[in-house]
């Protein structure tokens, strides 16, 4: 979802002009729509209902209103061909927002609409539809059908698709979270010395509970796993697991009885380094580079590298 939201934020007047100039293709996450009436006639309401249902029942997506699209002769894919600005943009945006709750059942959480004004009250609009795990979502507005997105088109879901979605459980969505802290701060006549701690946490931003969480961390010098744990008494948020001889990664994990509930963050461990700087100088801290793996039952393993710059660390310390 983060990539989709990032792409959504980047769509502005210049982006729309570029879409038309380059003949941008519609795809799994992008759809172009013209508007018949700023107050949204029956066809416009139907388009909104299908967009909300189709994207929410799939992987989410972005709709741009006020752009005409037609089939490319070479490959048969819908491409942006012309701008068709909406004449009364404030009215259209108001109607979009008011009809969003009525266009599908159940309601899709997290839908966002924004106007892109080009002057004189006219312009374009963009709609962000996040993927949903509370579906399936039925398109209303006279449709009464369920839709999914495939390629550059929406299609009516078959009975087996609908049955499968009714059986879909809510899913967790895990990420590695950090916070910085200072411990054991001392001053000598010439130096300031302190222990810099970076706490590593598992955050569950999804709507389902994460069972049997697992975290593997491998930090580069001068950072190392803080032996005193997250409580200063050798306590960790997850049990430390044994690893093979010579392995550099430190592993943490729990059984399926351990659950991270939705909208919950747990501290697991911390990495630390000693810092000494000349007294009176601005604090200087080393950059953190950390390889990690993050997983749980029925959750695909996330393997990535975390980099925290000195500026980012100092900013977080200052706001703590």
Secondary structure as GFF3:
##gff-version 3
##sequence-region A 1 320
A	DSSP	alpha_helix	2	10	.	.	.	ID=ss1
A	DSSP	alpha_helix	13	22	.	.	.	ID=ss2
A	DSSP	beta_strand	30	33	.	.	.	ID=ss3
A	DSSP	alpha_helix	42	56	.	.	.	ID=ss4
A	DSSP	beta_strand	61	65	.	.	.	ID=ss5
A	DSSP	beta_strand	67	71	.	.	.	ID=ss6
A	DSSP	beta_strand	78	83	.	.	.	ID=ss7
A	DSSP	alpha_helix	89	103	.	.	.	ID=ss8
A	DSSP	beta_strand	104	105	.	.	.	ID=ss9
A	DSSP	beta_strand	112	119	.	.	.	ID=ss10
A	DSSP	beta_strand	122	129	.	.	.	ID=ss11
A	DSSP	beta_strand	138	139	.	.	.	ID=ss12
A	DSSP	beta_strand	145	150	.	.	.	ID=ss13
A	DSSP	beta_strand	153	156	.	.	.	ID=ss14
A	DSSP	alpha_helix	159	166	.	.	.	ID=ss15
A	DSSP	beta_strand	174	187	.	.	.	ID=ss16
A	DSSP	beta_strand	191	204	.	.	.	ID=ss17
A	DSSP	beta_strand	210	211	.	.	.	ID=ss18
A	DSSP	beta_strand	214	219	.	.	.	ID=ss19
A	DSSP	beta_strand	224	225	.	.	.	ID=ss20
A	DSSP	beta_strand	240	241	.	.	.	ID=ss21
A	DSSP	beta_strand	250	253	.	.	.	ID=ss22
A	DSSP	beta_strand	259	260	.	.	.	ID=ss23
A	DSSP	beta_strand	264	278	.	.	.	ID=ss24
A	DSSP	beta_strand	288	296	.	.	.	ID=ss25
A	DSSP	beta_strand	299	308	.	.	.	ID=ss26
A	DSSP	alpha_helix	310	319	.	.	.	ID=ss27
###
